[in-house]
Amino acid sequence: LSLRNRVGSYFREKQTDPKTRILVSQIANFDYQILSSEFDALLFEAKLIKEHQPKYNIRLKDNKRYLYIAITKPPYRIFPVRRPDLEQGLTDWFGPFPSSRDIRLVLQIIRKAFPFCSEKKPAKRECFYKHINLCPGFQKLTSPEYKRQIKQIRQIFLGKGSRLIMKNIKQKMKAAAKKNDFETAQKYKNQFLSLQRLTQSWRTIPIEDRPTNEALAKLKKLI
């Protein structure tokens, strides 16, 4: 996806949607921020939606609401919800996210680094995700180790960012290795590599491809 083409399309093409025409007519300026991955971008977008509640970012079609990611009380479980205020037994919820696709991607990335239970009701037997090592298993949902993982997931949702989490994991990996606890060190290494693979997929944008002041000025003239 080219940001320049996406933004430019609002001004070059004739807008048929009344909402979009009004939106474009009221644009005075815009800004952008380069992030390291789509994962970080999705979390940042959710944060901005929550802070600014944009007028033209209409809720989903068919009168559906935005989606949130919820974390329950022990035994800890994580899953998407539309009305967190009506759910029972939640400790936190994060978002909003504008689409179910965004929710799935965020949870998929986090799950590969920090396996979690996604059952809405406390499980009483091993689930499919346990068999592919993406869930710790219902017997471990109140364990100290799983509680630490939930804490790290919360930090990610609170905007600490994947880089900070990776730094923390790397420090723990080195500390475990110094104590000759190589099994624990290997677990931290696997988490670190998973986050590194999944969150650093975007390349740095070459300087020549970045919008210049002149390009921005041309876009402003089209408003």
Solvent accessible surface area in square Angstrom, and as a share of the most:
residue,aa,sasa,rsa
1,L,192,0.96
2,S,48,0.31
3,L,89,0.44
4,R,113,0.41
5,N,87,0.45
6,R,122,0.45
7,V,32,0.18
8,G,1,0.01
9,S,24,0.15
10,Y,69,0.26
11,F,29,0.12
12,R,151,0.55
13,E,107,0.48
14,K,188,0.80
15,Q,37,0.16
16,T,118,0.68
17,D,62,0.32
18,P,78,0.49
19,K,67,0.28
20,T,18,0.11
21,R,121,0.44
22,I,85,0.43
23,L,47,0.23
24,V,20,0.11
25,S,81,0.52
26,Q,113,0.50
27,I,39,0.20
28,A,89,0.69
29,N,100,0.51
30,F,62,0.26
31,D,131,0.68
32,Y,80,0.30
33,Q,113,0.50
34,I,81,0.41
35,L,40,0.20
36,S,26,0.17
37,S,0,0.00
38,E,52,0.23
39,F,1,0.00
40,D,21,0.11
41,A,29,0.22
42,L,13,0.06
43,L,23,0.11
44,F,61,0.26
45,E,66,0.29
46,A,5,0.04
47,K,101,0.43
48,L,68,0.34
49,I,9,0.04
50,K,127,0.54
51,E,101,0.45
52,H,128,0.57
53,Q,144,0.64
54,P,54,0.34
55,K,161,0.68
56,Y,44,0.17
57,N,54,0.28
58,I,115,0.58
59,R,125,0.46
60,L,45,0.22
61,K,174,0.74
62,D,121,0.63
63,N,154,0.79
64,K,99,0.42
65,R,89,0.32
66,Y,20,0.08
67,L,14,0.07
68,Y,49,0.18
69,I,0,0.00
70,A,0,0.00
71,I,0,0.00
72,T,2,0.01
73,K,111,0.47
74,P,78,0.49
75,P,40,0.25
76,Y,20,0.07
77,R,22,0.08
78,I,1,0.00
79,F,10,0.04
80,P,52,0.33
81,V,5,0.03
82,R,80,0.29
83,R,86,0.31
84,P,10,0.06
85,D,87,0.45
86,L,118,0.58
87,E,64,0.29
88,Q,163,0.73
89,G,36,0.34
90,L,22,0.11
91,T,56,0.32
92,D,43,0.22
93,W,110,0.39
94,F,22,0.09
95,G,11,0.10
96,P,8,0.05
97,F,3,0.01
98,P,26,0.16
99,S,37,0.24
100,S,51,0.33
101,R,115,0.42
102,D,12,0.06
103,I,4,0.02
104,R,149,0.54
105,L,38,0.19
106,V,0,0.00
107,L,22,0.11
108,Q,93,0.41
109,I,9,0.05
110,I,1,0.00
111,R,22,0.08
112,K,91,0.39
113,A,2,0.01
114,F,0,0.00
115,P,33,0.21
116,F,1,0.01
117,C,1,0.01
118,S,36,0.23
119,E,70,0.31
120,K,117,0.50
121,K,165,0.70
122,P,70,0.44
123,A,26,0.20
124,K,181,0.77
125,R,195,0.71
126,E,69,0.31
127,C,26,0.16
128,F,138,0.57
129,Y,80,0.30
130,K,62,0.26
131,H,133,0.59
132,I,76,0.38
133,N,119,0.61
134,L,38,0.19
135,C,6,0.04
136,P,25,0.16
137,G,2,0.02
138,F,65,0.27
139,Q,143,0.64
140,K,118,0.50
141,L,3,0.01
142,T,95,0.55
143,S,30,0.20
144,P,96,0.60
145,E,83,0.37
146,Y,5,0.02
147,K,120,0.51
148,R,123,0.45
149,Q,22,0.10
150,I,1,0.00
151,K,127,0.54
152,Q,11,0.05
153,I,1,0.00
154,R,57,0.21
155,Q,57,0.25
156,I,1,0.00
157,F,22,0.09
158,L,119,0.59
159,G,51,0.49
160,K,97,0.41
161,G,22,0.22
162,S,2,0.01
163,R,164,0.60
164,L,90,0.45
165,I,3,0.01
166,M,11,0.05
167,K,121,0.51
168,N,51,0.26
169,I,0,0.00
170,K,82,0.35
171,Q,102,0.45
172,K,64,0.27
173,M,36,0.16
174,K,112,0.47
175,A,49,0.38
176,A,9,0.07
177,A,39,0.30
178,K,172,0.73
179,K,160,0.68
180,N,106,0.54
181,D,61,0.32
182,F,131,0.55
183,E,129,0.58
184,T,44,0.26
185,A,10,0.08
186,Q,89,0.40
187,K,98,0.41
188,Y,42,0.16
189,K,90,0.38
190,N,77,0.39
191,Q,20,0.09
192,F,28,0.12
193,L,64,0.32
194,S,13,0.08
195,L,0,0.00
196,Q,69,0.31
197,R,167,0.61
198,L,49,0.24
199,T,0,0.00
200,Q,87,0.39
201,S,78,0.50
202,W,118,0.41
203,R,222,0.81
204,T,109,0.63
205,I,67,0.34
206,P,64,0.40
207,I,140,0.71
208,E,138,0.62
209,D,80,0.42
210,R,75,0.27
211,P,40,0.25
212,T,80,0.47
213,N,129,0.66
214,E,114,0.51
215,A,30,0.23
216,L,44,0.22
217,A,45,0.35
218,K,122,0.52
219,L,29,0.14
220,K,87,0.37
221,K,169,0.72
222,L,101,0.50
223,I,74,0.37
